[in-house]
């Protein structure tokens, strides 16, 4: 076997080996288009080596021209593959220029097969015999094909395309790739043009482009091999990172999940399997997952997911209940991020889930404790209001008794004075209704239930709360001043609970002014706007004020300054105000006395 056969066969074997490796890469990852293009160019280079070996041993001009014709097909495949490989691998390059080069190489094939023996020679007159590496080879003698200029033009454009793409890739941070491809491809193109020209002028027995294109193949293979090594390293790093993430997720009891929207496949980790009642790493669809969701939350969860994707939002957050494999109800909060394609079509959602069942149970228990605390405080308020209610009821009941005695006297007259009796009965009816209103206010104040929000006029709320303590204030000779502008908007809140807040504050002020040193017993209750969305209710008194050192403790449970107090009044006030989305604060007045301000949200359209 001659050296020519050995060298050219080795070049073909190297190309085919590299082509097979990268073809396997593409078959396992269809997104690796650059590897597929490399395989095409490497196979074409191997075929070109065998064709070049055959053309150098051609015996007749016709045989030489026929083999050279098919060599142009292989060369065109290599050039086109190199163009698009460069564009995809570097992520740069002008697409229109790539299409122009592709079109020129395909255009050259028309005269190559239709008009002339091949795209290099218009006619081959004879073959000269020369000795090369110990073997006699054929050297063509003939006339150049005018279409050969298109080949030269395409190679010049290929140089321009590669250099431009390399410069753009360098700016994108791909310096090594840009240097290797940006240097090797132009050098190979210059060598190819030079060797092809020497063959056309009868100096070389063949174009010797096998080794030129082998340089291109090796340069591309080098870059792809570096990428494979880097991918292997990244795979190891990802494996370690995934293991650390798995341990962290288990320690934090985090469920990791991913929904492939296109394939409708949901993946989740072991923690999420336990939460959802799905085991064994089984991939399920969205419909299957929704079957595990509580029926009352199923439609809401699906609607939230669909609306998030339809509105092209990236973040998803939702709370829902799941029914596990053991029929246990669990509360889940899920956060996710939606990934979209180039046309903003949803591709996948990745997220985490947390089992918040324990938190929900604690919230339920806390709410129960708050309700119990409210009942205790209302019972305490009832004790404080009992004397006020007694005074309030004594007046209408006493009036009823006196009117009844007077009515009896008028009926004994002869004739009875029925006009007076009718007036007395009307008075009795009014007094009875007033007594019933007092009792109804007490019952409403002591009722337990959920917050019932409504729009409430500030003046109406203040007057209703003040009416409960009117008798007590008269008995204690306390003056209550009310200042509420007529143009104030309505408050959004629960009437009974807000009455309780004002009653608690007024009772505290009533106790304070009774123990104060000043002779004046004054309580002021006024309202004002506090910005666009809030309204301020302020209770001020002429008492001794708060201990400045204990102002921060005023709203803490069981903190009290009264000998017979239990320390729940202001704490309950804060709980109610917080539930309304408001704020409560306390301070001392500049001169003497205390000041408590309640900020409450304004009702919509109020």
C-alpha positions in Angstrom: 0.0 0.0 0.0 1.4 3.4 -1.0 1.9 6.4 1.3 -0.8 8.3 -0.7 -3.4 5.6 0.2 -2.3 5.5 3.8 -2.3 9.2 4.4 -5.6 10.0 2.6 -7.3 7.0 4.2 -6.2 8.1 7.7 -7.6 11.5 7.0 -10.9 10.0 6.0 -10.9 7.7 9.0 -10.3 10.6 11.4 -13.1 12.6 9.9 -15.6 9.7 10.1 -14.7 8.9 13.7 -15.3 12.5 14.7 -18.5 12.6 12.7 -19.8 9.5 14.5 -19.1 10.9 18.0 -20.9 14.1 17.3 -23.7 12.4 15.5 -24.3 10.4 18.8 -24.3 13.7 20.7 -27.0 15.1 18.4 -29.1 12.0 18.6 -29.2 12.3 22.4 -29.7 16.0 22.3 -31.7 17.3 19.3 -31.0 20.8 20.3 -27.2 20.3 19.6 -27.6 21.4 16.0 -24.0 22.5 15.8 -22.9 18.9 16.4 -25.1 17.7 13.6 -23.6 20.3 11.2 -20.2 19.2 12.3 -21.1 15.6 11.5 -22.2 16.6 8.0 -19.0 18.5 7.3 -16.8 15.7 8.7 -18.6 13.0 6.6 -18.2 15.3 3.5 -14.5 15.7 4.3 -14.1 11.9 4.5 -15.8 11.5 1.2 -13.7 14.3 -0.3 -10.5 12.5 0.8 -11.6 9.3 -1.1 -12.6 11.4 -4.1 -9.3 13.2 -4.1 -7.4 9.9 -3.9 -9.4 8.6 -6.9 -9.0 11.8 -9.0 -5.2 11.7 -8.6 -5.2 8.1 -10.0 -7.6 8.9 -12.9 -6.5 7.4 -16.2 -8.4 9.6 -18.7 -9.5 13.3 -18.8 -13.1 12.2 -18.8 -12.6 10.2 -15.6 -10.7 13.0 -14.0 -13.5 15.5 -14.8 -16.3 13.2 -13.6 -14.7 12.6 -10.2 -13.8 16.3 -9.8 -17.5 17.1 -10.5 -18.6 15.2 -7.5 -15.7 16.7 -5.4 -17.5 20.1 -5.8 -20.6 18.6 -4.2 -18.6 17.5 -1.2 -16.8 20.8 -1.0 -20.1 22.7 -1.2 -21.5 20.6 1.7 -18.4 21.4 3.8 -18.6 25.1 3.1 -22.3 25.4 3.8 -22.0 23.3 7.0 -19.0 25.5 8.2 -21.1 28.7 7.6 -24.0 27.6 9.7 -21.9 25.8 12.3 -20.1 29.1 12.8 -23.3 31.0 13.0 -24.9 28.6 15.6 -21.8 27.8 17.6 -20.6 31.4 18.0 -24.1 32.8 18.3 -23.1 35.6 15.9 -22.6 36.4 12.2 -24.9 38.1 9.7 -27.6 35.7 8.7 -28.1 37.3 5.3 -24.4 36.8 4.4 -24.7 33.1 5.5 -27.6 32.7 3.1 -25.7 34.5 0.3 -22.7 32.1 0.7 -25.1 29.1 0.7 -26.8 30.3 -2.4 -23.5 30.9 -4.3 -22.3 27.4 -3.5 -25.5 25.8 -4.7 -25.5 28.0 -7.8 -22.0 26.7 -8.7 -23.4 23.2 -8.9 -25.6 24.1 -11.9 -22.7 24.6 -14.4 -20.8 21.8 -12.6 -23.4 19.3 -13.7 -25.1 20.9 -16.7 -22.7 23.0 -18.7 -19.2 21.8 -18.2 -17.2 18.7 -17.1 -17.0 20.4 -13.7 -16.9 23.8 -12.1 -13.1 24.0 -12.3 -12.3 23.2 -15.9 -14.3 24.1 -19.0 -12.4 21.4 -20.8 -9.6 19.0 -19.9 -7.3 18.3 -22.8 -4.9 15.8 -21.3 -3.4 14.3 -18.2 0.3 14.5 -17.4 2.0 11.9 -15.3 4.1 13.0 -12.3 5.8 11.1 -9.5 4.7 12.0 -6.0 5.5 10.1 -2.7 6.7 7.2 -4.7 3.6 6.9 -6.9 2.7 8.1 -10.4 -0.3 10.4 -10.3 -2.3 12.4 -12.9 -2.0 16.1 -13.4 -4.8 17.8 -15.5 -4.1 20.2 -18.4 -7.1 22.3 -19.6 -9.0 25.5 -19.8 -10.5 27.2 -16.7 -14.2 27.4 -16.2 -15.5 31.0 -16.0 -17.9 30.0 -13.3 -14.9 29.2 -11.1 -15.0 32.9 -10.1 -18.2 32.2 -8.1 -16.3 29.7 -6.0 -13.6 32.3 -5.3 -16.3 34.9 -4.4 -18.0 32.5 -2.0 -14.7 31.7 -0.3 -13.9 35.5 0.1 -17.4 36.0 1.5 -16.9 33.1 3.8 -13.7 34.7 5.2 -15.6 38.0 5.7 -18.4 36.1 7.4 -16.2 34.2 9.8 -14.1 37.2 10.8 -17.2 39.3 11.4 -18.8 36.5 13.5 -15.6 36.1 15.5 -15.4 39.8 16.3 -19.0 39.8 17.4 -18.5 36.6 19.5 -15.5 38.2 21.2 -17.7 41.1 22.4 -20.1 38.5 23.8 -17.4 37.0 25.9 -16.5 34.0 23.7 -12.9 34.9 23.1 -11.4 31.5 22.8 -14.0 30.1 20.4 -13.7 33.3 18.3 -9.9 33.0 18.1 -9.8 29.4 17.1 -12.5 29.5 14.4 -11.7 33.1 13.4 -8.1 32.1 12.7 -8.3 28.5 11.4 -11.1 29.0 8.9 -9.6 31.9 7.0 -6.2 30.1 6.9 -7.8 27.0 5.6 -9.6 29.0 2.9 -6.4 30.7 1.7 -4.6 27.3 1.6 -7.5 25.7 -0.3 -7.5 28.5 -2.9 -3.8 28.3 -3.3 -3.6 24.5 -3.7 -6.6 24.4 -6.0 -5.0 27.1 -8.2 -1.8 25.0 -8.4 -3.8 22.0 -9.5 -5.6 24.1 -12.2 -2.3 25.2 -13.6 -0.9 21.7 -13.8 1.5 21.9 -10.9 -0.2 19.5 -8.5 -1.9 16.2 -9.3 -4.9 17.2 -7.2 -6.4 20.1 -5.2 -5.0 18.6 -2.0 -8.0 20.1 -0.2 -8.4 17.0 2.0 -5.9 18.3 4.5 -7.2 21.8 4.2 -10.7 20.7 5.2 -9.2 18.3 7.7 -7.8 21.4 9.4 -11.3 22.9 9.5 -12.7 19.6 10.9 -10.1 19.4 13.6 -10.6 23.0 14.6 -14.4 22.5 14.9 -13.8 19.2 16.7 -11.4 20.8 19.1 -14.1 23.4 20.1 -16.8 20.8 20.4 -14.5 18.5 22.5 -13.8 21.4 24.8 -17.5 21.9 25.1 -18.0 18.2 25.9 -15.3 18.3 28.6 -16.9 21.4 30.0 -20.3 19.9 29.8 -19.0 16.9 31.7 -17.5 19.2 34.4 -20.8 21.1 34.6 -22.7 17.8 34.8 -20.6 16.9 37.9 -21.1 20.3 39.4 -24.9 20.1 38.7 -25.0 16.7 40.3 -23.3 18.0 43.4 -25.5 21.1 43.4 -28.6 18.9 42.9 -27.6 16.7 45.9 -27.0 19.8 48.1 -30.4 21.2 46.9 -32.1 17.9 47.7 -30.6 17.8 51.2 -31.6 21.5 51.8 -35.1 20.8 50.5 -35.5 17.8 52.8 -34.2 19.8 55.7 -36.5 22.7 55.0 -39.4 20.4 54.1 -39.6 22.1 50.7 -41.4 20.4 47.8 -39.7 21.1 44.4 -41.7 20.7 41.3 -41.7 21.5 37.6 -44.5 21.4 35.1 -43.6 20.9 31.4 -46.5 22.8 29.8 -45.8 21.5 26.3 -45.7 17.9 27.3 -48.1 18.3 30.2 -45.7 16.4 32.6 -45.2 17.3 36.3 -42.0 16.3 38.1 -41.6 16.7 41.8 -39.1 15.7 44.5 -39.6 13.2 47.4 -40.9 15.9 49.7 -43.6 16.9 47.2 -44.5 13.3 46.7 -45.2 12.9 50.4 -47.3 16.1 50.4 -49.3 15.2 47.3 -49.5 11.5 48.1 -47.7 10.5 44.8 -44.8 8.1 45.2 -42.2 6.4 43.0 -41.1 9.5 40.9 -44.2 9.0 38.6 -44.7 11.9 36.2 -48.3 13.0 36.0 -50.3 15.6 34.1 -52.0 18.7 35.4 -55.4 17.0 35.4 -54.0 14.1 37.5 -52.5 16.6 40.0 -55.8 18.5 40.2 -57.6 15.3 41.2 -55.4 15.4 44.4 -56.6 18.9 45.3 -59.5 19.6 47.6 -62.7 19.9 45.5 -63.4 23.3 46.9 -60.0 24.6 45.7 -59.6 22.7 42.5 -61.2 25.2 40.1 -59.6 28.2 41.8 -56.1 26.6 41.5 -56.5 25.8 37.8 -58.0 29.2 37.1 -55.0 30.9 38.8 -52.5 28.9 36.8 -54.3 29.5 33.5 -54.8 33.2 34.2 -51.1 33.6 35.1 -50.0 32.1 31.8 -52.7 33.9 29.7 -51.5 37.2 31.1 -47.9 36.3 30.5 -47.0 36.9 34.1 -43.8 35.3 35.5 -44.6 34.8 39.1 -47.3 32.4 40.5 -48.4 32.2 44.2 -51.4 30.3 45.4 -52.7 28.6 48.6 -54.8 25.5 48.3 -55.7 22.2 50.1 -54.8 18.7 49.1 -56.2 15.4 50.1 -53.3 13.0 50.7 -53.2 9.3 50.2 -54.3 8.8 53.8 -57.3 11.2 53.2 -55.6 13.8 55.4 -56.3 17.4 54.5 -53.2 19.5 54.0 -52.8 23.2 53.4 -50.2 24.0 50.7 -48.6 27.3 49.6 -46.9 27.2 46.2 -44.6 29.7 44.5 -43.6 29.3 40.9 -41.9 31.1 38.0 -43.2 30.7 34.4 -40.7 30.4 31.6 -41.8 31.6 28.1 -40.6 31.0 24.6 -39.7 33.6 22.0 -43.3 34.1 21.1 -44.3 34.4 24.8 -45.8 30.9 24.8 -45.6 29.2 28.2 -43.0 26.4 28.2 -42.7 25.3 31.8 -43.3 26.4 35.4 -40.7 25.7 38.1 -41.5 26.2 41.8 -41.5 25.1 45.4 -44.3 24.0 47.7 -44.5 24.2 51.5 -46.9 22.4 53.8 -48.4 25.1 56.0 -51.0 22.8 57.6 -49.4 23.3 61.1 -49.4 27.1 60.5 -53.1 27.1 59.5 -53.9 25.0 62.6 -52.0 27.5 64.8 -53.9 30.4 63.1 -57.2 28.7 63.8 -56.3 28.1 67.5 -55.1 31.7 67.8 -58.4 32.9 66.4 -60.2 30.8 68.9 -58.1 32.2 71.7 -58.8 35.7 70.4 -62.5 34.9 70.4 -62.2 33.7 74.0 -60.3 36.8 75.0 -63.0 38.9 73.4 -65.7 37.1 75.4 -63.7 37.6 78.6 -63.2 41.3 77.9 -66.8 41.7 77.0 -67.8 40.1 80.3 -65.4 42.5 82.1 -66.9 45.4 80.1 -70.4 44.2 81.1 -69.5 44.5 84.8 -68.2 48.0 84.2 -71.3 48.9 82.2 -73.9 47.4 84.6 -74.2 50.6 86.7 -74.5 52.7 83.5 -77.2 50.4 82.2 -79.0 50.5 85.5 -79.1 54.3 85.3 -80.1 54.2 81.7 -83.0 51.8 82.3 -84.2 53.5 85.5 -85.2 56.6 83.7 -87.5 55.0 81.1 -88.8 52.5 83.6 -89.5 55.2 86.1 -91.3 57.3 83.5 -93.4 54.2 82.5 -94.4 53.7 86.1 -95.3 57.3 86.6 -97.3 57.5 83.3 -99.1 54.2 84.2 -100.1 55.7 87.6 -101.3 58.9 85.9 -103.2 57.0 83.3 -105.0 55.0 86.0 -105.9 58.3 87.7 -107.4 59.7 84.5 -109.4 56.5 83.9 -111.1 56.9 87.4 -112.5 60.3 86.5 -116.1 60.5 85.4 -116.0 60.8 82.5 -112.5 59.4 81.9 -110.1 61.8 80.1 -109.3 59.6 77.1 -107.2 62.3 75.4 -104.8 62.4 78.3 -104.8 58.6 78.4 -103.8 58.4 74.7 -100.9 60.8 75.3 -99.8 58.8 78.4 -99.9 55.6 76.4 -97.8 57.2 73.6 -95.3 58.3 76.2 -95.2 54.8 77.7 -94.6 53.4 74.2 -91.6 55.7 73.6 -90.1 55.0 77.0 -90.5 51.3 76.4 -88.8 51.5 73.1 -86.0 53.5 74.7 -85.5 50.8 77.3 -85.6 48.1 74.6 -82.9 50.0 72.7 -80.6 50.1 75.7 -81.0 46.3 76.2 -80.5 45.7 72.5 -77.2 47.7 72.5 -76.0 45.6 75.4 -76.9 42.3 73.7 -75.2 43.4 70.5 -72.1 44.5 72.3 -71.8 41.1 74.0 -72.6 38.9 71.0 -69.8 36.8 69.5 -69.3 36.4 65.8 -67.2 37.1 62.7 -66.5 40.6 61.5 -69.3 42.0 59.4 -68.0 44.9 57.4 -70.2 47.8 56.4 -69.9 51.5 55.6 -70.5 53.4 58.9 -70.9 57.1 59.4 -68.3 58.3 62.0 -70.8 60.6 63.8 -73.3 57.8 64.1 -70.7 55.3 65.4 -69.5 57.9 68.0 -73.0 58.8 69.2 -74.0 55.1 69.6 -70.9 54.4 71.7 -71.4 57.6 73.8 -75.1 56.7 74.4 -74.0 53.6 76.3 -72.0 55.7 78.8 -74.2 58.8 78.9 -75.8 58.0 82.3 -72.4 57.1 83.9 -70.9 60.3 82.7 -73.8 62.4 84.1 -73.4 60.6 87.4 -69.7 61.3 87.5 -70.1 64.9 86.3 -67.9 64.2 83.2 -68.3 66.4 80.1 -68.1 64.7 76.8 -67.2 66.8 73.8 -67.8 65.5 70.3 -66.4 67.1 67.2 -67.1 65.4 63.9 -67.0 67.4 60.6 -70.1 66.9 58.4 -68.1 66.1 55.3 -66.2 63.1 56.6 -66.4 59.9 54.6 -67.8 56.7 56.0 -65.6 54.0 57.7 -65.4 50.4 56.6 -65.8 48.2 59.6 -67.8 46.1 61.9 -70.2 48.3 63.8 -70.4 46.3 67.1 -66.6 45.7 67.3 -65.8 49.3 66.6 -68.4 50.4 69.3 -66.6 48.1 71.7 -63.2 49.9 70.9 -64.7 53.3 71.6 -66.5 52.1 74.7 -63.2 50.7 76.1 -61.4 53.9 75.3 -64.1 56.0 76.9 -64.2 53.8 80.0 -60.5 54.2 80.4 -60.8 58.0 80.1 -63.7 58.0 82.5 -61.6 56.2 85.1 -58.7 58.5 84.4 -60.6 61.8 84.9 -62.2 60.4 88.1 -58.7 59.9 89.6 -57.2 63.1 88.2 -56.0 66.1 90.3 -57.6 68.8 88.2 -61.1 69.9 89.0 -62.2 69.7 85.4 -63.5 66.3 84.2 -63.4 66.5 80.4 -63.3 63.9 77.6 -63.1 64.9 74.0 -63.9 62.6 71.1 -63.3 63.9 67.6 -62.7 62.6 64.1 -60.8 63.9 61.1 -59.3 62.8 57.7 -55.9 61.1 57.8 -54.8 61.1 54.2 -56.9 59.8 51.3 -57.6 56.3 52.6 -57.7 56.6 56.4 -59.9 58.4 59.0 -58.7 59.3 62.5 -60.8 58.9 65.7 -59.2 60.5 68.7 -60.2 60.1 72.4 -58.6 62.7 74.8 -59.1 63.3 78.5 -58.0 65.6 81.3 -56.7 62.8 83.5 -53.1 62.3 84.7 -52.0 60.7 81.4 -49.8 57.6 80.9 -46.5 56.7 82.5 -44.0 57.7 79.7 -41.8 54.7 80.6 -44.6 52.3 80.0 -46.1 53.6 76.8 -44.7 50.7 74.8 -46.5 48.2 77.1 -50.0 49.8 76.9 -51.3 47.4 74.3 -49.7 44.3 75.6 -52.1 41.7 77.1 -52.6 41.8 80.9 -50.8 45.1 81.3 -53.0 47.4 83.5 -52.7 50.4 85.8 -56.0 49.8 87.5 -56.2 48.0 90.9 -59.1 45.9 89.7 -58.2 45.7 86.0 -57.2 42.6 84.1 -55.2 44.3 81.3 -57.3 43.2 78.3 -59.0 46.3 77.2 -56.4 48.0 75.1 -55.0 44.7 73.9 -58.5 43.8 72.6 -58.7 47.3 71.0 -55.5 46.7 69.1 -56.7 43.2 68.0 -59.9 44.6 66.6 -58.3 47.6 64.9 -55.6 45.4 63.3 -58.4 43.1 62.0 -59.9 46.2 60.3 -56.6 47.1 58.6 -56.0 50.1 60.9 -53.6 51.3 63.6 -53.9 52.4 67.2 -51.5 54.5 69.2 -51.3 56.3 72.5 -49.5 59.4 73.8 -49.7 62.1 76.5 -51.1 65.4 75.7 -48.8 68.4 75.8 -50.3 69.8 79.0 -52.1 67.1 81.0 -54.1 64.1 80.0 -53.9 61.1 77.6 -54.5 60.9 73.9 -55.4 57.6 72.0 -55.7 57.7 68.2 -57.4 55.0 66.1 -56.8 55.0 62.3 -59.4 53.2 60.3 -59.8 52.7 56.5 -62.3 54.7 54.6 -65.1 52.7 52.9 -65.0 52.5 49.1 -67.1 55.3 47.7 -67.5 56.7 51.2 
